[in-house]
Amino acid sequence: MSVYNHRPMVPTPVNRFVEMLDSIRNEFDQLTQEAYICKSQRDDFELKMNSQIQEMSSFQQNLLELERTQQGLKKHYEEEIARLRQQLEQAQSRANHPMATPKTPMSSSPSNVGHPSSHQPPPPNIGPGSNYFGGIMNAHGNQGPPGLVAPPQMGEPSPSHHPGYSPAPPPPGYMNGSPASNQGHPSSAPVQYGSSYPPQKGAGTPVNQSAPLLPSDMKRKSGPPPPPSAYPPQNIQQPQAITPGGGGGRSNLPMKSPGTNSSGALADMDPEVVPANMKIEGQDWFALFNPKANRYLTVDLVHTLDHSSVVCCVKFSQDGRYMATGCNRSTFIYDVATAQRICVLQDENTSSEGDLYIRSVCFSPDGKYLATGAEDKQIRIWDIAQRRIRFKLTGHEQDIYSLDFSRDGRIVVSGSGDCTARIWDMADGSLLHTLVIKDKEQRDPGVTSVAISPDSRLVAAGSLDKMVRVWDAYDGKLLDQLEGHKDSVYSVAFMPDGNTLVSGSLDKTLKLWQLGGDRDRARNHCKMTFVGHKDFVLSVACTPDGNWVVSGSKDRGVQFWDPRTGQTQFMLQGHKNSVISVAISPSGRPLFATGSGDNRARIWSYDPIS
């Protein structure tokens, strides 16, 4: 064999190139795998970082909200401490000088209003020329001048055990009417209701017949305002009364004569011990249902409308789409569905000095106009779309306390502290009739509230002399005087049937009156007395179906009453001051509104239980 057959194999350049490529491929695959692992680790890290950043942001936001809440609570407690310190100083001052301002139930809580002192000063004179609305304007916390908020009585239980209550004191002033030992007597001749109103131009669609407005505290025409010394009468003897806690049926119950409002009323019940199925609680309100009556309704808060001053009056438009509120110098109109403020009405021609509270508001039946009554003795008819005054109705000599449109839109009626109610023609603003209280023995007949019957034939008026009067809207003739209340009547409203009238009084009761009934019965035609409020009844209204009567009171509560039985359906506590005005939506969803001295108006629903 040749020696060349035993030489070793020498790698060719091709083989070396292949080996190098394999080595490079292996390194590339390894680096690719490492890069993938690094990318996965980076993605995981970024995901965790984003999650931690979000958690930190959420924590920071929660911390800011807690700080804001803490600041709000701190401010609230500081205000409450300052108010309580001021009350303590006033109480100590009055204790050192007992003759300066005698203690009366006007400054007591709802829990002790029913037990007045046996030594009470007489109420202040509330004659013509007085301004009896001013006191409530400074009764909403610390915003008024010092000394206007009366201190609580010693031993007054604190309502702070329930979140729905606020320690804000009740207002110092819805002054009583002056005593009237002799009241006017209705005519002995039969009263004929039903004279037809003459046809006039300017007729429109129907309007809500109730006029829930009140006047408030009176100041003397000259000199400093009187101390809050008015008081509810003692030992009220009602010839016909139904306590809200009695009976379970829906027919009229036997009537009894309570001495005071001590009938197991819902206002006396502790909400903490009421069964869960008999109460509803919101964030700052609650409602208690009568355990002795069948439950037909549920209630809920729909909107809260904050204002910069006391809300003197609330009223819905006829179609239920809008609600008006009257405040200091301004009238506001809201969209009921959205709570959006859509209109502000202000008369720029009035003096900018002092206060000018809008005491009453009322929509025309077609919703085009709004009537407002104020402290300057003028009635303004506003064109809502144009935001301008269509005309002013002048002639009253004192403040305007109440207004109501007729359902046919032809007339508007006003009530004033000058002891008159007036009927005005809406076509041209002319005065048709002046309804004068002529009783010489009545010392204090200022008109606090007016209402027109659904058929536009009758005008009812409540007055400070404890009377409810009814006139013929056609000829202005006085038809009847309804006697029975033991103190000033602050609100009247017709039931939908037009033959029944509801009134609310400073005697803490409501009364249901039958008009044009059998004159051989009792002289006062009182069908029923509703007893259960712990303080003055300031406003009343009726639901469009006639199934419920609603009342607002100085005890800060609203009550729904069954007019067939006199029982309370529920008691609502949702304001921190007196409920000055209540109104019912005439159409659409069952809604009612409340206006209060706590600078709030609220819209509520009262839906039937399905």
C-alpha positions as CSV (number, residue, x, y, z in Angstrom):
1,M,0.0,0.0,0.0
2,S,1.1,3.5,-0.6
3,V,2.0,5.6,2.4
4,Y,-0.4,8.2,1.2
5,N,-3.4,6.0,2.2
6,H,-2.6,6.5,5.9
7,R,-2.5,10.3,6.1
8,P,-5.0,11.9,8.6
9,M,-8.2,13.7,7.3
10,V,-7.6,17.4,7.1
11,P,-10.8,19.6,7.7
12,T,-11.8,21.4,4.7
13,P,-12.9,25.1,4.8
14,V,-16.5,24.2,4.2
15,N,-16.7,22.0,7.4
16,R,-15.2,24.8,9.5
17,F,-17.7,27.2,8.2
18,V,-20.6,24.9,9.0
19,E,-19.3,24.4,12.6
20,M,-19.0,28.2,13.1
21,L,-22.5,28.7,11.9
22,D,-23.8,26.0,14.3
23,S,-21.9,27.7,17.1
24,I,-23.4,31.1,16.2
25,R,-26.9,29.6,15.9
26,N,-26.6,28.0,19.4
27,E,-25.4,31.3,20.9
28,F,-28.2,33.2,19.1
29,D,-30.9,30.8,20.4
30,Q,-29.5,31.1,23.9
31,L,-29.4,34.9,23.7
32,T,-33.0,34.9,22.3
33,Q,-34.2,32.7,25.2
34,E,-32.5,35.0,27.7
35,A,-34.0,38.0,26.1
36,Y,-37.5,36.5,26.2
37,I,-37.0,35.7,29.9
38,C,-35.8,39.3,30.5
39,K,-38.8,40.7,28.6
40,S,-41.2,38.6,30.6
41,Q,-39.6,39.7,33.8
42,R,-39.8,43.3,32.7
43,D,-43.5,43.0,31.8
44,D,-44.2,41.4,35.2
45,F,-42.3,44.2,36.9
46,E,-44.2,46.9,34.9
47,L,-47.5,45.3,35.7
48,K,-46.7,45.2,39.4
49,M,-45.5,48.8,39.3
50,N,-48.7,50.0,37.5
51,S,-50.8,48.1,40.1
52,Q,-48.8,49.7,42.9
53,I,-49.1,53.1,41.4
54,Q,-52.9,52.7,41.1
55,E,-53.1,51.6,44.6
56,M,-51.0,54.6,45.8
57,S,-53.2,56.9,43.8
58,S,-56.4,55.4,45.2
59,F,-54.9,55.6,48.7
60,Q,-53.9,59.3,48.1
61,Q,-57.4,60.1,46.9
62,N,-59.0,58.4,49.9
63,L,-56.6,60.3,52.2
64,L,-57.7,63.6,50.6
65,E,-61.3,62.7,51.0
66,L,-60.8,61.8,54.6
67,E,-59.0,65.1,55.2
68,R,-61.8,67.0,53.6
69,T,-64.4,65.1,55.7
70,Q,-62.3,65.7,58.8
71,Q,-62.1,69.5,58.0
72,G,-65.9,69.6,57.4
73,L,-66.6,67.8,60.7
74,K,-64.2,70.0,62.5
75,K,-65.9,73.1,61.2
76,H,-69.3,71.7,62.0
77,Y,-68.3,70.9,65.6
78,E,-66.6,74.3,66.0
79,E,-69.9,75.9,64.9
80,E,-71.9,73.8,67.2
81,I,-69.6,74.5,70.1
82,A,-69.8,78.2,69.4
83,R,-73.6,78.0,69.2
84,L,-73.9,76.0,72.4
85,R,-71.6,78.4,74.2
86,Q,-73.7,81.3,73.0
87,Q,-76.8,79.6,74.2
88,L,-75.2,78.8,77.6
89,E,-74.2,82.4,78.0
90,Q,-77.7,83.6,77.1
91,A,-79.2,81.1,79.5
92,Q,-76.9,82.2,82.3
93,S,-77.7,85.8,81.5
94,R,-81.4,85.2,81.6
95,A,-81.0,83.2,84.8
96,N,-79.3,86.2,86.4
97,H,-82.0,88.5,85.0
98,P,-85.2,86.5,85.0
99,M,-87.4,89.6,84.2
100,A,-85.5,90.3,80.9
101,T,-86.9,87.5,78.8
102,P,-89.2,85.1,80.5
103,K,-88.9,81.4,79.6
104,T,-91.8,80.2,77.5
105,P,-92.5,77.2,75.3
106,M,-91.5,79.3,72.3
107,S,-87.9,78.4,73.2
108,S,-88.6,74.8,74.2
109,S,-88.0,71.7,72.3
110,P,-90.8,69.7,70.7
111,S,-90.6,67.3,73.7
112,N,-91.8,69.8,76.2
113,V,-94.1,72.1,74.2
114,G,-97.1,70.2,75.5
115,H,-96.3,71.2,79.1
116,P,-96.3,75.0,79.2
117,S,-95.4,76.9,82.3
118,S,-98.2,77.9,84.6
119,H,-96.9,81.4,84.7
120,Q,-96.6,82.7,81.1
121,P,-96.6,86.3,79.9
122,P,-99.4,87.4,77.6
123,P,-98.6,87.2,73.9
124,P,-97.5,90.4,72.1
125,N,-100.0,92.6,70.3
126,I,-100.2,91.6,66.6
127,G,-102.4,94.3,65.3
128,P,-102.5,96.0,61.9
129,G,-99.2,97.5,61.0
130,S,-97.1,94.8,62.5
131,N,-94.4,92.8,60.8
132,Y,-94.8,89.3,62.0
133,F,-92.3,87.5,59.8
134,G,-89.0,88.8,60.8
135,G,-88.0,86.6,63.6
136,I,-87.8,83.4,61.7
137,M,-85.3,84.9,59.3
138,N,-82.6,84.8,62.0
139,A,-83.6,81.5,63.5
140,H,-81.5,79.2,61.3
141,G,-78.3,78.7,63.2
142,N,-75.6,81.3,63.9
143,Q,-76.3,83.6,61.0
144,G,-78.6,86.0,62.8
145,P,-77.8,88.7,65.2
146,P,-77.0,87.6,68.8
147,G,-79.9,87.1,71.0
148,L,-82.5,86.1,68.5
149,V,-82.0,82.4,69.0
150,A,-83.6,81.4,72.3
151,P,-81.7,79.0,74.5
152,P,-83.2,75.6,75.3
153,Q,-85.1,75.0,78.5
154,M,-83.3,73.2,81.3
155,G,-83.8,69.5,81.2
156,E,-84.4,69.5,77.5
157,P,-83.6,66.0,76.1
158,S,-81.1,66.0,73.3
159,P,-82.3,64.5,70.0
160,S,-78.8,63.7,69.0
161,H,-79.4,60.0,69.6
162,H,-80.6,59.6,66.1
163,P,-78.7,60.7,63.0
164,G,-81.8,62.3,61.5
165,Y,-81.8,64.9,64.2
166,S,-79.7,68.0,64.3
167,P,-78.9,69.9,67.4
168,A,-79.9,73.1,65.8
169,P,-82.4,74.9,68.1
170,P,-86.0,75.5,67.1
171,P,-86.7,79.0,65.9
172,P,-87.6,81.6,68.4
173,G,-90.6,82.9,66.8
174,Y,-93.9,82.3,65.4
175,M,-95.8,84.7,67.6
176,N,-99.2,84.0,68.8
177,G,-102.1,86.1,67.9
178,S,-103.3,88.5,70.6
179,P,-106.0,87.1,72.8
180,A,-109.5,87.7,71.7
181,S,-112.1,87.1,74.4
182,N,-115.0,87.7,72.0
183,Q,-115.0,86.1,68.6
184,G,-117.2,87.0,65.7
185,H,-120.3,84.9,65.2
186,P,-121.5,83.6,61.9
187,S,-124.7,84.9,60.5
188,S,-127.8,83.1,61.6
189,A,-129.2,83.2,58.0
190,P,-128.6,80.2,55.9
191,V,-125.5,80.3,53.9
192,Q,-125.8,79.7,50.2
193,Y,-122.6,78.4,48.4
194,G,-122.5,78.2,44.7
195,S,-123.1,81.6,43.1
196,S,-121.5,81.4,39.7
197,Y,-118.5,83.5,38.9
198,P,-119.1,85.9,35.9
199,P,-117.4,85.0,32.6
200,Q,-114.3,87.0,32.2
201,K,-111.5,87.1,29.7
202,G,-108.2,85.4,30.4
203,A,-109.5,81.9,31.3
204,G,-106.9,79.2,31.5
205,T,-106.4,75.7,32.5
206,P,-107.0,74.6,36.2
207,V,-104.6,75.5,38.9
208,N,-103.8,73.9,42.3
209,Q,-106.2,75.2,44.8
210,S,-104.1,75.0,47.9
211,A,-102.0,78.0,49.0
212,P,-99.6,76.7,51.6
213,L,-97.9,79.8,53.0
214,L,-97.5,81.3,56.4
215,P,-96.6,84.5,58.0
216,S,-94.2,84.3,60.8
217,D,-93.0,86.2,63.9
218,M,-94.3,89.7,64.4
219,K,-92.4,92.7,65.2
220,R,-94.0,95.8,66.6
221,K,-94.4,98.7,64.2
222,S,-92.2,100.9,66.3
223,G,-89.6,100.2,68.9
224,P,-87.5,97.0,69.3
225,P,-89.0,93.6,68.5
226,P,-90.8,91.9,71.4
227,P,-89.1,88.9,73.1
228,P,-90.2,85.4,72.0
229,S,-92.9,85.3,74.6
230,A,-95.8,84.0,72.6
231,Y,-97.1,80.7,73.8
232,P,-99.5,78.0,72.7
233,P,-102.7,78.0,74.8
234,Q,-103.1,75.7,77.8
235,N,-105.7,73.1,78.4
236,I,-107.0,73.0,74.8
237,Q,-110.5,71.6,74.9
238,Q,-111.6,70.4,71.5
239,P,-115.2,69.5,71.0
240,Q,-114.3,67.0,68.4
241,A,-110.8,65.4,68.1
242,I,-109.2,62.3,66.8
243,T,-105.9,61.2,68.1
244,P,-103.5,60.0,65.4
245,G,-102.6,56.8,67.1
246,G,-106.1,55.4,67.6
247,G,-108.0,52.8,65.6
248,G,-107.2,50.9,62.5
249,G,-110.1,51.3,60.2
250,R,-110.6,54.0,57.4
251,S,-114.1,55.1,58.5
252,N,-114.7,58.0,60.9
253,L,-113.8,57.1,64.4
254,P,-115.5,58.2,67.7
255,M,-114.2,61.6,68.7
256,K,-112.9,62.5,72.1
257,S,-111.8,65.7,73.8
258,P,-108.1,65.6,74.6
259,G,-106.6,68.1,77.0
260,T,-103.3,68.3,75.3
261,N,-101.3,66.7,72.5
262,S,-100.5,63.6,74.6
263,S,-102.1,60.8,72.5
264,G,-99.1,58.6,71.8
265,A,-98.3,60.7,68.7
266,L,-95.5,59.7,66.4
267,A,-93.6,62.8,67.5
268,D,-93.3,61.2,71.0
269,M,-91.8,58.0,69.7
270,D,-88.2,57.1,69.9
271,P,-87.0,56.1,66.3
272,E,-84.5,53.7,67.8
273,V,-87.2,51.5,69.2
274,V,-89.5,51.6,66.3
275,P,-89.6,48.3,64.3
276,A,-87.6,48.3,61.1
277,N,-90.6,47.7,59.0
278,M,-92.3,50.9,60.4
279,K,-89.6,53.4,59.6
280,I,-87.5,54.6,56.8
281,E,-84.1,56.2,57.3
282,G,-82.0,58.4,55.0
283,Q,-78.7,60.0,55.4
284,D,-80.1,63.0,57.4
285,W,-83.8,62.2,57.6
286,F,-86.2,59.5,58.8
287,A,-89.9,58.7,58.6
288,L,-91.9,56.9,61.3
289,F,-95.1,55.1,60.3
290,N,-98.1,54.7,62.6
291,P,-98.1,51.2,64.0
292,K,-101.8,51.5,64.8
293,A,-102.8,52.3,61.2
294,N,-102.6,50.3,58.0
295,R,-99.6,51.4,56.0
296,Y,-100.4,52.6,52.5
297,L,-97.4,54.8,51.5
298,T,-93.7,54.9,51.4
299,V,-91.7,58.1,51.4
300,D,-88.3,59.0,50.0
301,L,-86.1,62.1,49.5
302,V,-85.8,63.1,45.8
303,H,-84.0,66.4,45.8
304,T,-82.4,68.9,48.3
305,L,-82.3,72.5,47.1
306,D,-79.9,74.7,49.2
307,H,-80.6,78.4,49.4
308,S,-78.8,81.3,50.9
309,S,-81.7,82.4,53.1
310,V,-84.8,81.0,54.8
311,V,-87.2,79.4,52.3
312,C,-90.5,81.1,53.1
313,C,-92.7,79.3,50.5
314,V,-92.7,76.5,48.0
315,K,-95.2,75.8,45.2
316,F,-95.5,73.5,42.2
317,S,-96.7,74.5,38.7
318,Q,-100.0,72.9,37.6
319,D,-98.3,70.4,35.3
320,G,-95.9,69.4,38.1
321,R,-92.8,70.1,36.0
322,Y,-91.6,73.1,37.9
323,M,-91.4,74.3,41.5
324,A,-90.9,77.9,42.8
325,T,-89.3,78.9,46.1
326,G,-89.5,82.3,47.8
327,C,-86.5,83.6,49.7
328,N,-84.9,87.0,50.6
329,R,-85.2,89.3,47.5
330,S,-85.3,86.4,45.1
331,T,-87.7,83.8,43.7
332,F,-86.2,80.7,42.2
333,I,-87.8,78.2,39.7
334,Y,-86.5,74.7,39.5
335,D,-87.0,71.8,37.1
336,V,-88.6,69.2,39.3
337,A,-87.1,66.2,37.4
338,T,-83.5,67.4,37.4
339,A,-83.4,69.9,40.4
340,Q,-81.8,72.4,38.0
341,R,-82.4,76.0,38.8
342,I,-83.8,77.4,35.5
343,C,-84.9,80.9,36.5
344,V,-84.2,83.6,39.1
345,L,-86.7,86.4,39.4
346,Q,-85.6,89.7,41.1
347,D,-87.0,93.1,41.0
348,E,-84.0,95.4,40.4
349,N,-86.0,98.5,41.1
350,T,-86.4,97.7,44.8
351,S,-84.2,99.3,47.4
352,S,-81.1,97.2,48.2
353,E,-81.3,98.1,51.9
354,G,-82.6,95.6,54.4
355,D,-84.4,92.4,53.8
356,L,-87.2,91.8,51.4
357,Y,-88.6,88.3,51.8
358,I,-90.9,86.7,49.3
359,R,-93.7,85.3,51.5
360,S,-95.8,83.6,48.8
361,V,-95.5,82.3,45.3
362,C,-98.1,80.8,43.0
363,F,-98.1,79.7,39.3
364,S,-100.8,80.7,36.9
365,P,-102.8,77.7,35.6
366,D,-101.1,77.8,32.2
367,G,-97.6,78.1,33.8
368,K,-96.8,81.3,31.9
369,Y,-96.9,83.6,35.0
370,L,-95.8,83.5,38.6
371,A,-97.4,85.7,41.3
372,T,-95.2,86.7,44.2
373,G,-96.1,88.5,47.4
374,A,-93.5,90.3,49.6
375,E,-92.9,92.5,52.5
376,D,-93.1,95.7,50.5
377,K,-97.0,95.3,50.2
378,Q,-96.8,94.6,46.4
379,I,-97.9,91.7,44.4
380,R,-95.8,91.1,41.3
381,I,-97.1,89.1,38.3
382,W,-94.0,87.8,36.5
383,D,-93.8,86.7,32.9
384,I,-91.6,83.7,33.4
385,A,-90.3,83.3,29.8
386,Q,-89.4,87.0,29.6
387,R,-88.1,87.2,33.2
388,R,-89.9,90.5,33.6
389,I,-92.8,91.9,35.6
390,R,-96.1,91.9,33.7
391,F,-97.8,94.2,36.2
392,K,-97.8,95.0,39.9
393,L,-101.0,94.8,42.0
394,T,-100.9,97.6,44.6
395,G,-103.3,98.5,47.3
396,H,-102.5,96.4,50.4
397,E,-101.4,98.5,53.3
398,Q,-99.3,95.8,55.0
399,D,-97.1,92.8,54.0
400,I,-98.5,90.2,51.6
401,Y,-98.6,86.8,53.3
402,S,-100.5,84.5,50.9
403,L,-101.6,84.2,47.2
404,D,-103.7,81.8,45.2
405,F,-104.8,81.5,41.6
406,S,-108.3,80.3,40.6
407,R,-108.3,77.1,38.6
408,D,-109.8,79.0,35.6
409,G,-107.0,81.5,35.7
410,R,-109.3,84.5,35.9
411,I,-108.5,85.8,39.4
412,V,-105.8,85.8,41.9
413,V,-106.5,86.3,45.6
414,S,-104.1,87.9,48.2
415,G,-104.1,88.0,52.0
416,S,-102.3,90.7,54.0
417,G,-101.6,91.8,57.5
418,D,-103.8,94.8,56.8
419,C,-106.8,92.6,57.7
420,T,-108.1,92.2,54.2
421,A,-108.1,89.7,51.4
422,R,-108.3,91.0,47.9
423,I,-109.6,89.6,44.6
424,W,-107.8,90.7,41.5
425,D,-108.6,90.4,37.8
426,M,-105.7,88.7,36.0
427,A,-106.7,90.1,32.6
428,D,-105.7,93.7,33.5
429,G,-104.6,93.6,37.1
430,S,-107.7,95.5,38.4
431,L,-109.1,95.1,41.9
432,L,-112.5,93.3,41.9
433,H,-113.2,93.0,45.6
434,T,-111.7,93.9,48.9
435,L,-112.7,91.4,51.6
436,V,-112.6,93.2,54.9
437,I,-112.8,91.7,58.3
438,K,-115.2,94.1,60.0
439,D,-115.7,92.5,63.4
440,K,-115.1,95.3,65.9
441,E,-114.5,92.9,68.7
442,Q,-111.7,91.3,66.9
443,R,-108.4,92.9,67.9
444,D,-106.2,91.0,65.6
445,P,-107.7,89.9,62.3
446,G,-104.6,90.0,60.1
447,V,-105.1,87.6,57.1
448,T,-102.4,84.9,57.1
449,S,-103.5,82.5,54.4
450,V,-106.0,82.4,51.5
451,A,-107.3,79.7,49.2
452,I,-109.7,79.5,46.3
453,S,-112.0,76.5,45.9
454,P,-111.6,74.2,42.9
455,D,-114.7,75.6,41.2
456,S,-113.4,79.2,41.7
457,R,-116.6,80.2,43.6
458,L,-115.3,80.5,47.2
459,V,-112.4,82.3,48.9
460,A,-111.3,81.1,52.3
461,A,-109.0,83.0,54.6
462,G,-107.3,82.1,57.9
463,S,-106.5,85.0,60.3
464,L,-104.7,85.8,63.5
465,D,-108.0,86.1,65.4
466,K,-108.4,82.2,65.3
467,M,-111.1,82.4,62.7
468,V,-111.5,80.9,59.2
469,R,-113.8,83.0,56.9
470,V,-115.4,82.1,53.6
471,W,-116.5,84.6,51.0
472,D,-118.3,84.4,47.7
473,A,-115.7,85.1,45.0
474,Y,-118.4,86.6,42.7
475,D,-119.8,89.4,44.8
476,G,-117.4,89.5,47.8
477,K,-120.1,88.6,50.3
478,L,-119.1,87.0,53.6
479,L,-120.7,83.6,53.7
480,D,-119.4,82.0,56.9
481,Q,-117.1,82.2,59.9
482,L,-115.7,79.0,61.2
483,E,-114.9,79.0,64.9
484,G,-113.1,76.4,66.8
485,H,-109.3,76.9,66.8
486,K,-107.9,78.1,70.1
487,D,-105.1,80.2,68.5
488,S,-104.2,82.0,65.3
489,V,-104.9,80.2,62.0
490,Y,-101.8,80.1,59.8
491,S,-102.9,78.1,56.8
492,V,-106.0,77.0,54.9
493,A,-106.5,74.7,51.9
494,F,-109.5,73.4,50.1
495,M,-110.0,69.6,49.6
496,P,-110.6,68.6,46.0
497,D,-114.3,68.2,46.5
498,G,-114.6,72.0,47.1
499,N,-116.9,71.4,50.1
500,T,-114.3,70.6,52.7
501,L,-111.7,72.9,54.1
502,V,-108.5,72.2,56.1
503,S,-106.9,74.7,58.5
504,G,-103.7,74.6,60.5
505,S,-103.2,76.7,63.7
506,L,-100.8,77.8,66.4
507,D,-102.9,75.6,68.7
508,K,-100.9,72.7,67.2
509,T,-103.9,71.1,65.5
510,L,-105.5,70.8,62.1
511,K,-109.2,71.0,61.6
512,L,-111.4,69.6,58.8
513,W,-114.5,71.9,58.1
514,Q,-117.7,71.0,56.2
515,L,-119.0,73.9,54.2
516,G,-122.7,74.6,53.6
517,G,-123.8,71.7,55.8
518,D,-126.7,71.3,58.2
519,R,-126.9,74.5,60.1
520,D,-128.8,72.8,63.0
521,R,-125.7,71.0,64.0
522,A,-122.8,72.5,65.9
523,R,-122.1,76.1,65.0
524,N,-118.6,75.6,63.9
525,H,-119.1,72.8,61.3
526,C,-115.9,71.1,62.4
527,K,-115.9,67.5,61.2
528,M,-112.6,66.4,62.7
529,T,-109.6,67.7,64.6
530,F,-106.1,66.2,63.9
531,V,-104.0,66.1,67.0
532,G,-100.3,65.0,67.0
533,H,-97.9,67.9,66.2
534,K,-95.8,69.0,69.1
535,D,-95.7,72.7,68.1
536,F,-97.4,75.2,65.9
537,V,-98.9,74.0,62.6
538,L,-97.6,76.4,60.0
539,S,-98.7,75.0,56.7
540,V,-101.3,72.6,55.3
541,A,-102.0,71.1,51.9
542,C,-104.1,68.3,50.3
543,T,-103.2,65.7,47.8
544,P,-105.0,65.9,44.4
545,D,-107.0,62.7,45.0
546,G,-108.1,63.9,48.4
547,N,-106.7,60.9,50.2
548,W,-104.2,62.7,52.3
549,V,-103.8,65.9,54.2
550,V,-100.2,67.2,54.7
551,S,-99.0,69.5,57.4
552,G,-95.7,71.2,58.3
553,S,-94.9,72.4,61.8
554,K,-92.5,74.4,64.0
555,D,-91.6,71.0,65.5
556,R,-89.6,70.5,62.3
557,G,-91.8,67.6,61.2
558,V,-94.2,66.9,58.4
559,Q,-97.2,64.6,58.9
560,F,-99.5,62.8,56.4
561,W,-103.0,62.5,57.8
562,D,-105.9,60.3,56.6
563,P,-108.9,62.7,56.4
564,R,-111.4,59.8,56.8
565,T,-110.0,58.6,60.2
566,G,-107.9,61.4,61.5
567,Q,-104.9,59.0,61.9
568,T,-101.4,59.9,61.0
569,Q,-100.0,57.7,58.2
570,F,-96.4,58.8,58.8
571,M,-94.3,61.5,60.5
572,L,-91.3,62.8,58.6
573,Q,-88.3,64.5,60.1
574,G,-86.0,65.9,57.5
575,H,-85.2,69.6,58.3
576,K,-83.2,71.2,61.0
577,N,-85.6,74.1,61.6
578,S,-89.3,74.8,61.3
579,V,-91.1,73.5,58.2
580,I,-92.6,76.8,57.1
581,S,-94.3,75.6,53.9
582,V,-95.6,72.4,52.3
583,A,-96.9,71.9,48.8
584,I,-98.2,69.0,46.8
585,S,-97.5,68.4,43.1
586,P,-100.9,68.7,41.3
587,S,-100.0,66.1,38.6
588,G,-97.6,63.4,37.6
589,R,-95.6,61.4,40.1
590,P,-96.8,61.8,43.7
591,L,-94.4,64.4,45.1
592,F,-94.5,67.0,47.8
593,A,-92.2,69.8,48.7
594,T,-91.1,71.4,52.0
595,G,-89.5,74.8,52.7
596,S,-87.7,75.4,56.0
597,G,-85.9,77.9,58.2
598,D,-82.8,75.8,57.7
599,N,-82.3,77.4,54.2
600,R,-83.4,74.3,52.4
601,A,-86.3,73.3,50.2
602,R,-86.7,69.6,49.6
603,I,-88.7,67.5,47.2
604,W,-90.1,64.2,48.4
605,S,-92.0,61.3,46.9
606,Y,-95.0,59.5,48.6
607,D,-95.5,56.5,46.4
608,P,-98.2,53.9,47.3
609,I,-96.9,50.6,48.5
610,S,-97.3,48.0,45.7
